[in-house]
Each structure stands twice: as structure tokens, then as C-alpha cells.
């Protein structure tokens, strides 16, 4: 049926009218369809370019809110169904009896989120709170894949939207397997002349939607190698690929489905940004407004690097970053209050120095996530690139992919090592776009664009020159 790895076919494209009438198959009008997932967004989105000679936009009419269902087949899949809701009609051009426009679509739940407000008390494990909002407030039946964070929390919704609360919970969550170690003394002193305490560990989750459902997982779990102690039980799929960079004028690969057709790197190490974001070293000032206690803590990425799951094979911090992490480059202020949801006679604080025999379950955990989460998210942006491959709708945001890029050194060096070992290896898929373009070839062109990111250089089995013990 398909001769090339990029061939595809729209089986049906059904548009469901708002009046409840029979769905209309508009596949003949669709010239291009793009479906997008992003690990930082709690919804999926898509656009469809429509070439309309029947005046469907006015006669149906299309006014926003309609459901559109795309059923597509390709080399990878006999049938993939995307079901979304129109939220915008843009770029309408009319010429003679022909008009074209773009239908912008989004998950139905994203529209529900806009008019839903949470004004009740929320408590428990963050993953349980999110699931209750998905089921009871957003009222979705989509599968929810999740990892349970380490600590419980309690707060009021303050009339916030559900997905905004989910985003906040993701940043504030600490993985169950996070190696939080007791604080030690820093060599640097605070404003009172006392040595600062050191903070260590890792924090930070992502909450996002894919065609599989909703997902809530720690950054460390997404980066962990299969079988690692930091890998979650869900652990996603093994890395896709390997996808191999094609060499010009060579046809020595059997499976074109796993060829990298284009690639470029749009981000590498940025020391100025790293310092201003506090990725390398930061001082965090805490003020407990129940006790009046003032304290300063220090967080350095080098103290926790060994305990983090990493996508690359670089196992130490490069020398330049080690040197720059000697002094904090960002100061972060935080207000802490363990007493907010506690009425017992003992101190609510769970910190050992406060010696409470009965601390609160719903403590203020900022010391466990504020600096750790900030550094972990920034570390993940260490190396970013974009690759274009043959279409594969099974690839989702949050998956891992193994890419192999050609060694750009001399022919002699390339004979010794064919791959660029610093840029090849495993990456996290930050965003994926599946593009179905009917106008590009006789059978159309189906491609997948992956925006990738990772926290360290190198590929498995090869020592990284950026930092190896």
C-alpha cells in the first residue's frame, strides 16, 4: 500500500457539527495536518490547513467548538485517530470561489479547564490531587500515568484553574527516590557570620498530555536508564531508534524509517544564563513567619550531580562549571510556614533540629524542592537539538530517543569512530510534531519533528570528553 517510509493516507476526517447532525467527512479539503505534544503543556494541539471550494465554513457552519476526528494510516500504523476540538479559525484567504483557512484545535479538556475554578481545600499526595481534579473537575476519562512524589501537601485552590494547580504541584514535587541527604556546613557564611547549611538532592516533575493520556513524572525518572534505581515503575518505552544521520550520496541503510533527514542544535551550554538562573550555585534565604527564624542555605549542582539520573554519559561537571559554582550567583527568597495546617501542641516542623515528636504531615517542603527543582530543570537544557525523521505517530513527548550523528572529523578519525560521541546518544523528547502534508508528493509526506533535550553529553559505552572520571 505504501511505497515509501513517508507515505500516508487520510482514511477519514470527520467534523462533528454543533447541532448534533451527522458528521461530515472533510478529508478532501485537508491539505496539511500538524499534531503537537509538549512535555511542558497539559494539552495536545493541532492545526489543519483547509482548502475549501464548497463554502463549508459558512454553510455547515464552522464557528468553533466543533470536534474533528482524524483517522490516518502510514507505514508505522494501520490506523491512528486524533480527536480534538476547534478553538480558532485563522489566516482565512478568499480568492474567486476558493478559500483557505487554518483550523486550530486543542484537547477538549483544555477548554473545560478555562471555565473551571477550584475553590476548595486540596490535600494529600500531589499525584492523587491531580487525579481527583482530572476525574471530578475536568471530567476526563483519559488514562493517567503517574509517579507518586515523596511528600504530601495541603492548600486551598484560591479559584485557580485545575491545570495551573497541576503545574504548581509539578514544580513543588520531590521524587520518592530522591536522595535527600542531611545538611552539611558550607565554607561560605551568611549575614550573621554563621556558616551556611548546604542543600542537596533533586526535585521537579512534569505534567503533560500525549495521545496515550495524561502523565505526571519526575525529571529524574524520565532521564533514568532502564533498570536504574531512579527509574519509575512506568519507565515509559525503551528509547526509540537508533535514528541514524544519513550520509550524502550513500544508500547503505536498509530501513529509511530510522534515518535522520535533518538535524540542528539550537542550544548548548550557556554559562551566563546558567549563573543568572542559579543552576550552578545559589543562596536560598528562608524566613519562617511562625517562628521568626531567618536562615540561609546554599545549593550547588556539583554536590548533587552524582545522585541525579542523566541521559548522557558525562559523569562529572566540566571544569569551567566547577570553578564558577564556587560562589552563589543567584539569591532566592522563600517564606516557610509549617504551622499553617497544624493544631497540635508540638512543633509542626519536620526538621530534625526542631525535635518535634509529632511533626505535621503537610509541612512546607520548600527546602526540599525550591533550589533543587530550579537547578534540575535548567540542567535538562544543557544540550538541545531538533531532528526530522519519517513519521511515527507512536512517538510521544516524554519518550526517549537514541540518535547517532556522523563524526565530522577527518576521514582517518572517522574510520576509528564513525559517530559524534558527544552529540549522539539518548535524549528526552521535549516536543514532537507529526506533520501530514498532502501537497508535498504524490502520496503526501508524513514526517515527525522531535525537539530534544538532555542534561549531559556523550553516548552509552563511550567516555565523554566533556567530563569523565
C-alpha positions in Angstrom: 0.0 0.0 0.0 2.8 2.4 0.9 6.0 2.6 -1.2 8.0 5.0 0.9 8.5 5.5 4.6 6.9 8.9 4.4 3.7 7.9 2.6 0.4 8.3 4.5 -3.3 8.3 3.9 -6.2 10.1 5.5 -8.8 7.4 6.0 -11.4 9.8 7.3 -11.5 13.3 8.6 -14.8 13.7 10.4 -16.1 17.1 11.5 -19.0 16.9 14.0 -21.5 19.8 13.7 -22.5 21.6 16.9 -26.2 21.0 16.2 -25.8 17.2 16.6 -26.2 16.4 13.0 -24.3 13.7 11.1 -20.5 14.1 10.9 -19.1 15.5 7.6 -16.1 13.9 6.1 -13.8 16.7 5.0 -10.7 14.7 4.2 -10.7 16.0 0.6 -10.4 19.6 1.9 -7.4 19.0 4.2 -4.1 19.9 2.6 -1.9 19.7 5.7 -2.3 18.5 9.3 0.1 19.0 12.2 -0.3 17.4 15.6 1.8 18.6 18.5 2.7 17.3 22.0 4.9 19.2 24.5 6.1 17.9 27.8 5.5 21.3 29.5 1.9 21.6 28.4 -1.2 19.8 29.9 -2.9 19.5 26.5 -2.2 18.4 22.9 -2.8 20.7 20.0 -3.1 20.6 16.2 -3.6 22.7 13.1 -5.3 21.8 9.8 -5.0 23.8 6.6 -8.3 23.7 4.8 -8.7 24.4 1.1 -12.5 24.9 0.8 -14.3 25.3 -2.5 -17.7 24.3 -1.1 -18.1 27.2 1.3 -18.2 24.7 4.2 -17.1 27.3 6.8 -20.4 29.2 6.2 -22.9 26.5 5.2 -22.1 24.0 7.9 -21.1 26.4 9.6 -17.8 26.2 11.4 -17.8 28.6 14.3 -15.5 27.0 16.9 -16.2 24.2 19.4 -16.7 21.5 16.8 -15.0 18.2 17.3 -12.7 17.0 14.4 -11.6 13.4 14.2 -8.6 12.4 12.0 -8.1 8.8 11.1 -4.7 8.3 9.4 -2.7 5.3 8.3 1.0 5.0 7.4 3.9 2.6 7.3 4.1 2.5 11.1 0.4 2.4 11.8 -2.7 0.9 10.1 -4.9 3.5 11.9 -4.2 6.4 14.3 -7.1 8.5 15.5 -6.7 12.1 16.7 -9.7 13.7 18.3 -9.6 17.4 19.0 -11.8 20.5 19.3 -11.7 23.6 17.2 -10.8 26.7 19.2 -9.6 29.1 16.5 -10.1 29.8 12.8 -7.2 31.8 11.3 -5.5 33.0 8.2 -8.6 33.0 6.0 -7.9 33.9 2.4 -10.7 34.2 -0.2 -10.0 34.2 -4.0 -12.7 33.7 -6.5 -14.7 30.6 -5.5 -11.9 29.2 -3.4 -10.9 30.0 0.2 -8.3 28.6 2.5 -8.0 28.9 6.3 -6.4 27.1 9.3 -8.4 25.3 11.9 -6.5 25.4 15.2 -7.5 22.5 17.5 -6.8 21.5 21.1 -7.8 18.9 23.6 -11.4 19.3 24.8 -10.1 19.2 28.4 -8.1 22.4 27.7 -11.4 24.3 27.0 -13.0 22.8 30.1 -10.0 24.0 32.2 -10.6 27.6 31.2 -14.0 27.8 32.8 -13.3 25.6 35.8 -12.2 27.0 39.1 -11.0 25.2 42.2 -12.1 26.9 45.5 -11.9 24.0 47.9 -9.3 22.6 50.2 -6.9 20.2 48.5 -4.7 17.8 50.4 -2.8 14.5 50.0 -0.1 13.3 47.7 0.2 15.6 44.6 -0.5 12.8 42.2 -3.7 11.9 44.0 -4.8 15.6 44.0 -4.2 15.8 40.2 -6.1 12.6 39.6 -9.1 13.9 41.5 -9.1 17.1 39.6 -8.9 15.3 36.3 -11.8 13.0 37.1 -14.1 15.3 39.1 -13.4 18.8 37.8 -12.1 18.3 34.2 -14.2 15.1 34.0 -11.9 13.3 31.6 -11.7 9.5 31.2 -8.3 9.5 29.6 -5.6 7.3 31.2 -3.5 8.9 33.9 0.1 7.6 34.1 1.8 8.8 37.3 4.6 8.6 39.8 3.9 9.4 43.4 6.0 12.2 44.9 7.7 11.8 48.3 5.7 14.4 50.3 2.0 15.2 50.9 0.7 18.8 50.7 -2.4 20.8 51.7 -3.7 24.1 50.4 -6.8 25.9 49.1 -7.5 26.2 45.5 -8.0 30.0 45.6 -10.2 29.8 42.4 -7.3 28.7 40.3 -7.7 26.7 37.1 -7.0 22.9 37.5 -4.1 22.8 35.1 -2.5 25.8 36.8 -2.6 23.9 40.1 -1.1 20.9 38.3 1.8 23.0 37.0 2.5 24.3 40.5 2.4 20.8 42.0 4.8 19.6 39.4 7.4 22.1 40.3 6.9 21.5 44.1 7.1 17.7 43.9 10.1 15.7 45.1 10.6 12.1 43.6 10.2 9.3 46.1 13.6 8.0 45.2 15.3 11.4 45.6 18.5 11.1 47.6 17.9 13.8 50.1 20.9 13.9 52.5 21.3 15.7 55.8 22.5 19.2 55.5 26.2 19.8 56.0 28.1 23.1 56.6 29.2 25.3 53.7 32.5 27.2 53.7 30.6 30.4 53.0 28.9 32.5 55.7 25.5 34.2 55.9 24.7 37.7 57.0 25.1 36.8 60.7 28.6 35.4 60.2 27.4 31.8 60.6 28.3 29.1 58.1 25.5 28.4 55.7 23.9 25.0 55.5 24.1 23.0 52.2 21.1 21.8 50.4 21.3 18.7 48.2 19.1 16.4 46.2 16.9 16.6 43.1 13.3 17.7 42.6 10.8 18.7 39.8 8.1 16.9 37.9 6.4 17.4 34.5 2.7 17.2 34.0 1.6 16.8 30.3 -0.7 15.2 27.9 0.0 12.8 25.0 -2.2 10.7 22.8 -1.7 7.9 25.4 -3.2 10.1 28.1 -2.0 12.3 31.0 1.4 12.0 32.6 3.0 13.1 35.9 6.6 12.0 36.3 9.8 13.3 37.9 12.6 14.7 35.7 15.0 12.1 37.2 12.6 9.3 36.3 12.3 10.4 32.7 16.1 10.6 32.4 16.9 7.3 34.2 18.3 4.4 32.3 16.2 1.2 32.2 16.8 -0.8 35.3 18.2 2.1 37.2 17.2 2.6 40.9 15.9 6.0 39.9 13.6 4.7 37.1 9.9 4.8 37.9 7.8 1.7 37.6 6.2 3.2 34.5 9.6 4.0 32.9 8.0 4.6 29.5 9.2 2.7 26.5 12.8 1.9 25.7 14.5 4.7 23.7 13.2 4.9 20.1 15.8 4.2 17.4 18.6 4.4 17.0 17.9 7.1 14.4 20.9 7.4 12.2 22.1 10.5 10.4 22.1 10.0 6.6 25.4 10.4 4.7 25.2 12.3 1.5 25.3 10.2 -1.7 25.2 7.0 0.3 22.4 4.5 0.4 23.8 1.9 2.8 20.8 1.9 5.3 18.1 -0.8 4.9 15.4 0.9 6.9 14.6 4.5 5.9 12.1 4.8 8.7 15.1 5.3 11.1 17.0 7.9 9.1 17.6 11.4 10.4 16.7 13.6 7.4 17.7 16.9 9.1 19.2 17.9 12.4 20.4 21.1 14.0 21.4 22.2 17.5 19.8 25.3 18.8 21.3 25.3 22.3 24.4 24.2 24.1 26.0 25.3 27.4 25.3 28.9 28.2 27.4 29.9 31.3 25.9 33.4 31.6 22.4 32.1 31.6 23.4 29.2 34.0 24.8 31.6 36.5 21.9 34.1 36.4 19.3 31.2 36.7 21.2 29.8 39.7 21.8 26.5 38.1 25.4 26.1 39.2 25.2 27.7 42.7 22.5 29.7 44.6 21.8 31.0 48.0 18.3 30.5 49.3 17.1 32.7 52.1 14.3 31.2 54.3 12.1 33.2 56.7 9.7 31.2 58.9 6.9 33.6 59.7 5.6 31.5 62.5 8.8 31.4 64.5 10.7 34.4 63.1 13.7 32.3 62.2 16.0 33.5 59.4 18.3 31.1 57.7 20.5 30.9 54.6 21.2 27.8 52.7 23.5 27.1 49.8 22.8 24.8 46.8 25.5 23.7 44.3 24.8 21.5 41.4 28.1 19.7 41.8 27.0 18.4 45.3 24.0 16.5 43.8 25.2 15.7 40.3 26.2 12.1 41.2 22.8 11.4 42.6 20.9 12.5 39.5 19.8 10.3 36.6 21.4 11.5 33.4 20.7 10.9 29.8 24.3 11.2 28.5 27.5 9.5 29.6 29.1 12.6 31.1 29.6 11.7 34.7 31.3 14.8 36.2 30.7 18.6 36.0 33.1 20.2 33.4 36.0 22.1 34.9 34.7 25.6 33.9 31.3 24.9 35.6 33.1 23.6 38.7 35.0 26.8 39.0 32.0 29.0 38.5 30.0 27.1 41.1 32.3 28.2 43.9 30.2 31.2 44.8 26.4 31.7 44.5 25.2 33.7 41.5 21.5 33.9 42.4 19.7 34.7 45.6 16.3 33.3 46.1 13.9 34.3 49.0 11.3 32.0 50.4 8.8 32.2 53.2 8.3 29.0 55.1 5.5 28.1 57.4 5.0 24.6 58.8 2.2 25.7 61.2 -0.5 26.7 58.6 -2.4 23.4 58.7 -1.3 22.1 62.2 -3.1 22.5 65.5 -1.1 20.0 67.7 0.8 21.0 70.8 4.2 20.0 69.4 6.2 22.0 66.8 4.9 21.3 63.3 8.3 21.4 61.7 9.6 18.0 60.5 13.2 19.2 60.5 15.5 17.2 62.9 16.8 20.4 64.5 13.4 21.3 65.8 13.0 17.9 67.5 9.2 17.5 67.2 7.9 14.1 68.2 4.8 14.6 66.1 5.5 16.9 63.1 2.8 17.7 60.6 2.2 15.6 57.5 1.6 18.7 55.5 4.8 20.6 56.2 6.2 23.4 54.0 8.8 21.5 51.8 10.4 24.4 50.1 13.8 23.4 51.4 13.5 20.1 49.5 12.3 21.5 46.2 12.9 25.2 45.6 16.6 25.3 44.6 16.7 21.6 43.6 13.9 21.9 41.1 15.2 25.1 39.6 18.6 23.5 39.0 17.2 20.3 37.7 15.0 21.9 35.1 17.9 24.1 34.0 20.3 21.2 33.8 18.0 19.5 31.4 18.5 22.3 28.9 22.3 21.6 28.7 22.0 20.4 25.1 19.0 20.9 22.8 18.5 19.9 19.2 15.8 19.3 16.6 15.7 16.2 14.3 13.4 15.5 11.4 12.6 11.8 10.7 10.0 9.8 8.9 6.6 10.0 10.5 5.9 7.7 13.5 2.8 8.6 15.5 3.8 6.2 18.3 6.5 8.6 19.3 5.2 10.8 22.2 6.5 13.8 24.1 8.3 12.5 27.2 9.7 9.4 25.4 13.4 9.0 25.0 15.2 8.6 21.6 18.6 7.3 20.7 20.2 9.3 17.8 23.5 8.6 16.0 25.1 11.6 14.3 28.1 11.3 11.9 31.6 12.1 13.1 32.5 15.4 11.4 36.3 14.9 11.9 38.8 13.8 9.3 38.4 10.6 7.3 41.1 8.9 9.4 39.4 9.8 12.7 36.0 8.8 11.2 37.4 5.3 10.4 38.3 4.9 14.1 35.0 6.3 15.4 32.0 6.8 12.9 29.8 8.6 15.4 30.0 12.0 17.1 30.1 10.6 20.6 29.5 13.9 22.3 26.3 14.7 20.4 25.0 11.2 19.8 23.2 9.2 22.4 19.9 9.3 24.4 17.7 12.4 24.5 14.4 13.3 26.1 11.7 14.3 23.6 10.6 17.7 24.8 8.2 18.3 21.9 7.0 16.2 19.0 5.2 17.4 15.9 3.6 14.9 13.5 3.1 16.5 10.1 0.9 15.1 7.3 1.4 17.2 4.1 -0.7 16.1 1.1 0.8 18.6 -1.2 4.5 17.6 -0.8 4.4 14.5 -3.0 2.1 12.1 -4.9 1.3 10.2 -1.8 2.0 13.1 0.6 4.8 13.4 3.0 4.4 12.2 6.6 7.2 13.4 8.9 8.0 13.7 12.6 9.9 16.6 14.1 11.4 16.0 17.6 12.7 18.8 19.8 15.2 17.1 22.1 16.9 18.0 25.3 19.3 16.4 27.7 21.4 17.2 30.8 24.8 15.8 29.8 26.9 14.9 26.8 28.0 11.5 25.5 26.6 8.2 24.4 26.5 4.9 26.3 29.7 2.9 26.3 31.8 5.9 25.2 33.8 8.2 27.6 32.7 11.8 27.2 35.5 14.4 26.7 33.2 16.9 28.5 33.7 15.1 31.8 34.6 11.5 32.7 36.0 10.1 35.9 
